[in-house]
């Protein structure tokens, strides 16, 4: 007897390619990125802490979980989700070890094996490039290898990166492709260092010009189209005490540098 289980992730490259319209396939979904895209599913996995109102748990997604007609596997049963079931974490860890349950898809693959799947397909699962997915990918690869060793057919569409193996440590360094890519990387790093140096020079030039503009703004507001209210006195001229009031005389003299004036 065959039992085909399709595991659905949210990667746009292949999520819409899953066999939703083939009744031979059970559809297992997870995450808010899937429920609005997959036209049908039989089982759901939501293993994160249930926190309505947080970014992951939008009101729409919470309503979807509450009304879901099939089993909803969770870290714990929630009364708000009538069909919620506790994921058998202890049993799975006891059987497969604690090291590779690195994503919802890894738990789903282990459950598919336990459910007696004869075929496991993964759609919408790339786990490419980023640090998070690099960490998660090994978990799926681990369970795929276990399933294959048990005679279970495991596959992904050609749009998926999931089963691309990493370079073999050390020995892959003599591979022609690795040598070519390493040289290209070094070239780009050299160009990047040059651009960063030029950028630093331009940044310093920008700061200098900004300072010069600020100085020009000060000069424009202080030294243009204005005459001083009081001019420095002509120290070679005599002052007629009868014509210049004493306070004014002292004020004018105070502009001088000779302390003998201004008395």
C-alpha positions in Angstrom: 0.0 0.0 0.0 1.4 3.4 -1.0 1.2 6.4 1.2 2.3 9.7 -0.4 2.9 12.7 1.8 3.6 16.2 0.4 5.3 18.5 2.8 4.7 22.2 1.9 7.0 25.1 2.8 6.6 28.7 1.9 9.4 29.2 -0.7 7.7 30.8 -3.8 9.9 28.9 -6.3 7.8 25.7 -6.0 5.0 26.1 -3.4 2.4 26.3 -6.2 3.7 23.2 -7.9 2.7 20.7 -5.2 0.1 18.0 -6.2 -2.8 19.6 -4.5 -5.2 18.2 -7.1 -4.0 14.6 -6.9 -6.0 12.8 -4.2 -3.2 10.2 -3.9 -1.1 12.8 -2.0 -1.7 13.9 1.5 -0.9 17.5 1.9 0.9 18.6 5.1 1.4 22.4 5.6 3.0 24.7 8.1 3.5 28.5 8.7 1.5 31.6 7.8 3.2 31.7 4.4 1.5 28.5 3.3 -2.1 28.7 4.5 -3.2 31.4 2.1 -1.5 29.7 -0.9 -2.2 26.0 -0.6 -5.7 25.2 -1.9 -6.0 22.2 0.3 -4.2 20.4 3.1 -4.9 17.4 5.4 -2.6 18.1 8.3 -1.1 21.2 9.8 2.0 21.9 11.9 2.4 25.0 14.0 5.2 24.3 16.4 6.0 27.9 17.6 4.7 29.2 20.9 1.1 30.3 20.3 1.0 34.1 20.7 -2.0 35.6 19.1 -1.4 39.2 18.1 2.4 38.8 17.5 3.7 39.1 13.9 3.7 35.4 13.2 0.2 34.9 14.6 -2.0 37.4 12.7 -5.7 37.3 13.5 -6.3 35.7 10.1 -3.8 32.9 10.8 -5.3 32.3 14.3 -8.7 32.0 12.8 -7.4 29.6 10.2 -5.9 27.4 12.9 -9.1 27.6 15.0 -11.3 26.4 12.1 -8.8 23.9 10.6 -10.7 20.6 10.0 -7.7 18.3 10.2 -5.1 17.6 12.9 -3.0 20.6 14.0 0.3 19.4 15.6 1.6 21.9 18.1 4.1 22.1 21.0 1.1 21.9 23.3 -2.7 21.5 23.0 -4.5 24.9 22.8 -8.2 25.2 23.7 -8.6 27.9 21.1 -7.7 25.3 18.4 -10.1 22.4 18.8 -8.1 20.0 16.6 -4.7 20.7 18.1 -2.6 17.7 19.1 0.7 17.6 21.0 3.6 16.7 18.8 5.3 13.6 20.2 8.5 15.4 20.8 10.0 13.0 23.4 9.3 9.9 21.3 10.8 11.4 18.1 13.9 12.7 19.9 14.4 9.3 21.6 14.3 7.6 18.2 16.2 10.1 16.0 18.3 12.0 18.4 18.2 15.7 19.3 20.6 17.1 16.7 18.7 17.6 13.5 15.2 19.0 14.5 16.2 22.3 13.1 12.9 23.4 11.4 9.2 22.6 11.2 10.0 20.6 8.0 12.4 18.4 9.9 9.8 17.5 12.4 7.3 16.9 9.6 9.7 14.6 7.8 10.2 12.5 11.0 6.4 12.3 11.4 6.0 11.3 7.8 8.4 8.5 8.3 6.5 7.4 11.5 3.2 7.6 9.6 4.5 5.0 7.2 5.0 7.2 4.1 6.2 5.3 1.0 6.9 8.6 -0.8 7.8 12.0 0.7 7.9 15.1 -1.5 8.8 18.6 -0.5 7.5 21.6 -2.3 8.1 25.2 -1.4 11.3 24.2 0.5 14.6 25.8 -0.7 16.4 26.7 2.5 19.0 28.5 0.4 21.7 31.0 1.1 20.9 32.6 4.4 22.5 31.7 7.7 19.2 30.6 9.2 18.3 28.3 6.3 21.9 27.0 6.1 21.4 25.8 9.7 18.0 24.4 9.0 18.8 22.6 5.7 21.0 19.9 7.3 18.0 18.7 9.4 15.9 18.1 6.3 18.8 16.4 4.5 19.4 14.2 7.6 15.8 12.9 7.6 15.8 12.5 3.8 18.8 10.3 4.1 17.2 8.2 6.8 14.0 7.9 4.8 16.0 6.8 1.7 17.8 4.2 3.7 14.4 2.8 4.7 13.4 2.5 1.1 11.1 5.6 1.2 11.1 7.6 -2.0 12.1 11.2 -1.3 12.1 14.0 -3.8 11.9 17.7 -4.5 11.1 19.6 -7.7 14.0 20.9 -9.8 13.2 24.4 -8.6 14.4 23.5 -5.1 17.9 23.9 -3.7 17.3 21.6 -0.8 19.2 18.5 -1.8 22.2 20.2 -3.2 25.1 18.9 -1.0 27.6 21.2 0.4 31.2 21.0 -0.8 33.2 18.2 0.7 35.4 19.6 3.4 39.0 20.1 2.4 39.2 17.8 -0.6 36.8 20.0 -2.6 39.5 22.7 -2.7 41.2 21.0 -5.6 38.0 21.0 -7.7 38.3 23.2 -10.8 35.0 24.9 -10.0 36.1 25.7 -6.4 39.4 27.1 -7.6 37.6 29.3 -10.1 35.1 30.6 -7.6 37.8 31.2 -5.0 39.8 33.3 -7.5 36.7 35.2 -8.5 35.9 35.9 -4.8 39.5 37.2 -4.2 39.2 39.5 -7.2 35.9 40.9 -6.0 37.3 41.4 -2.4 40.2 43.4 -3.9 37.8 45.6 -5.9 35.6 46.0 -2.8 38.6 47.1 -0.7 39.6 49.7 -3.4 36.0 51.0 -3.5 35.9 51.2 0.3 39.1 53.2 0.3 37.8 55.6 -2.3 34.5 55.9 -0.4 36.5 56.9 2.8 38.3 59.6 0.8 35.0 60.9 -0.6 33.4 60.8 2.8 36.2 62.9 4.3 35.9 65.3 1.3 32.1 65.5 1.9 32.7 66.4 5.6 35.2 69.1 4.5 32.7 70.6 2.0 29.9 70.5 4.6 32.1 72.4 7.0 33.1 74.9 4.3 29.4 75.5 3.4 28.6 76.0 7.1 31.4 78.6 7.3 30.1 80.4 4.1 26.6 80.5 5.7 28.1 82.2 8.8 30.0 84.6 6.6 26.9 85.4 4.6 24.9 86.1 7.7 27.5 88.2 9.4 29.7 90.0 6.8 27.5 90.9 3.8 25.2 93.9 3.2 25.8 95.3 6.7 27.8 98.1 8.3 29.1 97.9 11.8 27.1 99.8 14.4 30.2 101.1 16.0 33.5 101.6 14.2 36.9 101.4 15.9 38.1 104.9 16.9 40.7 106.8 15.0 43.3 107.0 17.8 45.2 109.7 16.0 42.3 112.2 16.2 41.5 114.3 19.2 38.2 114.0 21.0 36.3 117.1 21.9 34.9 116.5 25.3 32.4 119.3 24.8 30.9 117.5 21.8 31.1 113.8 22.8 29.2 112.7 25.9 31.4 110.8 28.4 29.5 107.5 28.3 29.6 107.4 24.5 33.3 108.3 24.5 34.1 105.5 26.9 32.1 103.0 24.8 34.0 104.0 21.7 37.3 103.9 23.4 36.5 100.4 24.8 36.9 99.0 21.3 40.6 99.9 21.4 43.4 97.6 22.4 45.3 100.1 24.6 44.2 99.8 28.2 45.1 103.5 28.7 41.9 104.4 26.7 38.4 104.0 27.9 39.0 105.7 31.2 
